[in-house]
Amino acid sequence: MKPGDLVKYKFVTGGSLQRAQTMGSPLVEQGLVLEVHGPMVKVIFPTKNNKIHTFMKRSLILVSECKE
């Protein structure tokens, strides 16, 4: 994973989806990787008013790779 890649959250259960909707977290939307630091990834979500969230790499799926 590198900056510019398109990612989405790997696994969403019914309970976590409901909590995410209540808190406004983007679990079903696709986001753009901004930064990668070790096991952490900073992702921006355009569909959520450009909110930025941090996730563990292992909890994200690579949807599309950025070509250099």
N, C-alpha and C positions, 0 to 999 in steps of 0.2 A: 504494500500500500504506500502511495506517495501523494503529495499535494496534486490536486487536479482530478483524482480518481472519483468516480461516482460510487457511493456505497449505500447500503440500507441495513437496518438492524436484522440480525440473524434469526432470532427465534422469539416469537411473541405468544404468550399464553393469554387466555381470556382475562385472567385477573390482572396481569401486568398491562394489558391493553386498556382495561378500564381505568387503572390507576394513572396511566400515561395520559389518557384523554382528560382526566380530572385535573392533572397538573400541567397539561399543555405540552407534554413531551412528544417528540416526533418519532414514534416507533414504526410506523408503516410508510412514512415518506422516504424518498431518496434524498441524499445529501452529498455535498461536495467536500472532499478532504481539504482542509486548510494547512494543517501541520501534523507531523508525526514525530513523537518523542518517545523512543523506546516502545513500551507496550501500549502507550496512549495515543489516541487519534482525536484531533479537534476537527469537528464537522459543522458546516453551515447548512441550514435548511431554508432555501428560498421560499418554500410554501408556508413556512411558519414565521413570516416577517423577518427573515434573515437571522433567526436565532442561532447562536453557536452553542454546541454541546460537546462534551468530551466523553469518549467511550474507550473501552479496552478493545484492542485489535481483534481479539478472539470473539467479540460479540457482534462483529460486523461482517457482512458479505460484500465482496467486490462485485459491483454490477457492471461497470465499464472502466477500463483502464485508460488513463490519459496518455496520448501519444506525444512524444517530445518533438 
